[in-house]
Amino acid sequence: MTGQQASQKTALITGASTGIGKAAALALIKAGYRVIGTSRSAKPDEVREGIRMIACDVTSDGSVAATVALADAELGRIDLLVNNAGFGVTGAAEESSIEQVRGLFETNFHGVVRVTNAVLPIMRGQRSGRILNVGSALGLIPAPFSAYYSGTKHALEGYSESLDHEVREFGVRVAVIEPAATKTSFESSSAQADRPLSAYEASRTRYLAAFGRAMTVADTAESVAETIVLAASEKTPRLRYASGKAARQVSFARRFLPRSLFDTILRKQFGLA
C-alpha cells in the first residue's frame, strides 16, 4: 500500500454492479475513496468501470465473511460500508407465498445484518467507521402492492436507529438513505408476486399505472449517490437522509399531515377505491 493509499478513505458497497450501488461507487471514487463493490456475478480480480468488484451473496454467511475479509485485506481498513444490495416484489400482500416473503427478507434485511456484523469488528477495532443503509421512502409510508418490500425497509429503519445508539461509543455511526422512486433497472428486475389473484387485478393495474407515471419524473441513481457521499462525509451525520424532492415531501407529509388526510391523498394518488 502506498502512502497516498494509506491516507485515502475506503468504502465497501454491496450490490454495486448497477443502479444506485454502481453510481455510489463511482461518486465515492471521484470523492477520493478507494472502493470495493460486490455483486453475485463478479469474477476473480474483476475491475468493472474502475470499480474493484468481489463476488458476494449477502444471503450466505460464508460468502459474506469471505468478502469482508478480502475487502479488509485489500483496503487495509474499512471506513465506510454502504448496504445497498436488495430487490423488490410487486403484488398484493395476499399474493406472495411465505417462501417468497422469506427470500425477500433474507436479502433486503438479513443480508444487511450479515454484512454489518462482519464489518463491525473491523470498525470497532479502528474506533471509527460509518454504515449507510440504503432504505426507501417506503420505509416511512404504507406501500400498497409493495407490502413486503416496504416491510423490509421499515425493519431497516428500526434496526439502523437502534444500532446507531449501540455503536457510537466505538466511533461508528449509522444512517439510512431514503430515496423515492429512482430510475434504475431495479423495477424491471423486481419479482412479481408468485400467486396472483384475480380479486386484486383491477386495483393492481391502477396502482401500476400510477407508479409508471411517478417513474417518469423519478430521481436518478446519480442523485442518490450524491446523497450517499454527503452522508459519508458529514462530520456529524443525521440518522435519516431523504434523497430527492419526492422523498423529502413524503417524509414531511408523513410527519405532519393528519393520518386521515395522508391516507386519502395516498389512495387517490395510487388510484385505489
C-alpha positions in Angstrom: 0.0 0.0 0.0 1.4 3.4 -1.0 1.5 6.4 1.4 -1.3 8.0 -0.7 -3.5 4.9 -0.4 -2.9 4.8 3.3 -4.3 8.3 3.7 -7.4 7.7 1.5 -10.8 6.8 2.9 -12.0 3.3 2.0 -15.5 2.0 1.2 -17.3 -1.3 0.7 -20.5 -1.3 -1.2 -22.9 -4.2 -1.7 -24.9 -4.5 -4.9 -22.6 -2.3 -6.8 -22.9 -3.7 -10.3 -25.8 -1.5 -11.4 -28.1 1.3 -10.3 -27.6 3.1 -7.0 -24.7 0.9 -5.9 -22.7 1.5 -9.1 -23.5 5.2 -9.1 -22.4 5.4 -5.4 -19.2 3.6 -6.1 -18.3 5.9 -8.9 -19.2 9.0 -6.9 -17.1 7.9 -3.9 -14.1 7.2 -6.2 -14.5 10.7 -7.5 -14.6 11.9 -3.9 -11.3 10.3 -3.2 -12.3 7.0 -1.7 -10.7 3.6 -2.5 -13.8 1.5 -3.2 -14.6 -2.2 -3.4 -18.1 -3.2 -4.7 -19.8 -6.5 -4.6 -22.2 -8.4 -6.9 -23.2 -12.0 -7.1 -21.7 -12.3 -10.6 -18.2 -10.7 -10.1 -15.3 -12.6 -11.5 -11.9 -13.0 -9.6 -9.8 -9.9 -9.8 -12.5 -8.1 -11.7 -12.4 -4.3 -12.2 -15.6 -3.0 -13.8 -15.6 0.6 -15.0 -12.9 1.4 -12.5 -14.6 -0.3 -9.6 -12.9 -3.3 -8.0 -15.6 -6.0 -7.7 -15.8 -9.0 -5.4 -18.4 -11.8 -5.7 -20.7 -11.8 -2.7 -24.0 -13.4 -1.9 -25.5 -11.5 1.1 -27.8 -14.4 1.9 -24.7 -16.6 2.7 -22.8 -16.3 6.0 -19.7 -17.9 4.4 -19.8 -15.7 1.3 -20.2 -12.5 3.4 -17.4 -13.5 5.7 -15.0 -14.2 2.8 -15.9 -11.0 1.1 -15.4 -8.8 4.1 -12.1 -10.5 4.9 -10.8 -10.0 1.4 -12.0 -6.3 1.3 -10.3 -5.6 4.6 -7.1 -7.2 3.4 -7.1 -5.3 0.1 -8.1 -1.9 1.5 -6.2 -2.1 4.8 -9.3 -0.8 6.7 -13.0 -0.2 6.0 -14.1 3.3 6.8 -17.5 3.2 5.1 -20.0 0.4 4.5 -22.9 1.0 2.1 -25.5 -1.7 2.4 -27.3 -1.4 -0.9 -28.0 -5.0 -2.2 -31.7 -5.7 -2.5 -34.7 -6.4 -4.7 -38.4 -5.8 -4.8 -41.6 -7.8 -5.0 -44.7 -6.3 -6.6 -48.2 -7.5 -5.8 -50.8 -7.6 -3.1 -49.7 -9.0 0.2 -52.0 -11.9 -0.1 -50.5 -12.8 -3.5 -47.0 -13.7 -2.2 -46.2 -17.1 -0.7 -44.4 -17.2 2.6 -41.4 -18.7 0.8 -41.2 -15.6 -1.4 -41.5 -13.3 1.6 -38.7 -15.2 3.4 -36.5 -14.8 0.3 -37.1 -11.0 0.2 -36.3 -10.5 3.9 -33.2 -12.8 3.6 -31.7 -10.4 1.1 -33.1 -7.0 2.0 -32.9 -7.2 5.8 -30.9 -10.3 6.9 -28.3 -9.5 4.2 -27.8 -6.1 5.7 -27.4 -7.6 9.2 -24.9 -10.2 7.9 -22.6 -7.7 6.2 -22.9 -5.2 9.0 -22.0 -7.9 11.6 -19.0 -8.9 9.6 -17.7 -5.3 9.2 -18.4 -4.0 12.7 -15.4 -5.8 14.4 -13.1 -4.1 11.9 -14.7 -0.7 12.6 -14.7 -1.2 16.4 -11.0 -2.1 16.2 -10.3 1.1 14.3 -12.5 3.1 16.7 -14.1 4.7 13.6 -16.5 4.0 10.7 -19.7 4.8 9.1 -22.5 2.5 7.9 -25.1 3.7 5.4 -28.1 1.5 4.8 -30.0 2.2 1.6 -33.6 2.2 2.7 -36.5 3.8 0.9 -39.3 6.4 1.3 -41.4 3.2 1.5 -39.7 2.7 4.9 -41.7 5.7 6.0 -45.1 5.2 4.4 -47.6 2.4 3.6 -46.9 1.0 0.2 -49.9 -0.8 -1.4 -48.8 -3.7 -3.6 -45.3 -3.5 -2.1 -46.2 -4.5 1.4 -43.2 -6.9 1.9 -40.6 -4.7 0.2 -41.9 -1.8 2.4 -41.8 -4.2 5.4 -38.1 -4.8 4.8 -37.4 -1.1 4.6 -39.5 -0.3 7.8 -37.4 -3.0 9.5 -34.2 -1.4 8.3 -35.3 1.9 9.8 -35.7 0.5 13.3 -32.6 -1.6 13.1 -30.4 1.3 11.9 -31.6 3.7 14.6 -31.1 1.1 17.4 -27.7 0.1 16.0 -26.5 3.7 15.8 -27.1 4.1 19.6 -25.1 0.9 20.3 -22.0 1.6 18.2 -21.5 5.4 18.8 -19.1 4.7 21.7 -16.8 2.9 19.3 -16.6 5.9 16.9 -19.1 4.3 14.5 -22.2 6.0 13.2 -25.2 4.6 11.2 -27.5 6.4 8.8 -30.3 5.5 6.4 -30.5 6.8 2.9 -34.2 7.2 1.8 -34.7 7.6 -1.9 -38.1 7.7 -3.5 -38.8 6.3 -7.0 -35.4 6.1 -8.8 -34.7 5.5 -12.5 -32.6 2.3 -12.4 -33.0 -1.3 -13.5 -34.5 -2.1 -10.1 -38.1 -2.1 -11.2 -37.5 -4.2 -14.3 -35.6 -6.7 -12.1 -38.2 -6.8 -9.3 -40.1 -10.0 -8.9 -43.9 -10.4 -9.3 -45.9 -11.9 -6.5 -45.8 -15.7 -7.1 -49.5 -16.5 -6.6 -51.5 -13.7 -8.3 -55.2 -13.4 -7.6 -57.9 -12.1 -9.9 -59.6 -10.2 -7.0 -56.7 -7.7 -7.0 -56.3 -7.4 -10.7 -58.2 -4.1 -11.2 -56.6 -2.2 -8.3 -53.2 -3.7 -9.1 -53.4 -2.4 -12.6 -54.4 1.1 -11.5 -51.5 1.1 -9.0 -49.0 0.0 -11.6 -50.3 2.8 -14.0 -49.9 5.4 -11.2 -46.4 4.1 -10.4 -45.4 4.3 -14.0 -46.4 7.9 -14.1 -44.3 8.6 -11.0 -41.3 6.9 -12.6 -41.4 9.4 -15.5 -40.3 12.1 -13.0 -38.2 9.9 -10.7 -34.8 10.8 -9.4 -31.6 9.3 -11.0 -29.2 6.9 -9.3 -26.6 9.6 -9.6 -28.7 12.0 -7.4 -29.0 9.3 -4.7 -25.2 8.7 -5.0 -24.7 12.4 -4.2 -26.8 11.9 -1.0 -24.6 8.9 -0.1 -21.4 11.0 -0.5 -23.0 13.7 1.7 -24.0 11.2 4.4 -20.5 9.6 4.2 -18.7 12.9 4.6 -20.7 15.0 7.1 -18.8 15.2 10.4 -21.9 14.7 12.4 -24.3 12.6 10.4 -28.0 12.7 10.6 -29.9 9.4 11.2 -32.0 9.8 8.0 -31.2 11.3 4.6 -34.3 11.7 2.4 -32.8 11.8 -1.1 -34.6 14.0 -3.7 -37.6 16.3 -3.7 -40.2 13.5 -3.7 -38.6 11.7 -0.7 -38.4 15.0 1.3 -42.1 15.7 0.5 -43.1 12.2 1.7 -41.0 12.5 4.9 -42.6 15.8 5.7 -46.2 14.6 4.9 -45.8 11.5 7.0 -44.6 13.5 10.0 -47.0 16.5 9.9 -50.3 15.6 8.0 -53.2 14.0 9.9 -53.4 10.3 9.3 -56.8 10.5 7.6 -55.7 13.2 5.2 -52.4 11.3 4.4 -54.4 8.1 3.7 -56.8 10.0 1.4 -54.0 11.5 -0.6 -52.1 8.2 -0.9 -55.2 6.3 -2.1 -56.1 9.0 -4.6 -52.5 9.0 -5.9 -52.5 5.3 -6.5 -56.0 5.0 -7.9 -57.4 2.9 -5.0 -61.1 2.7 -4.5 
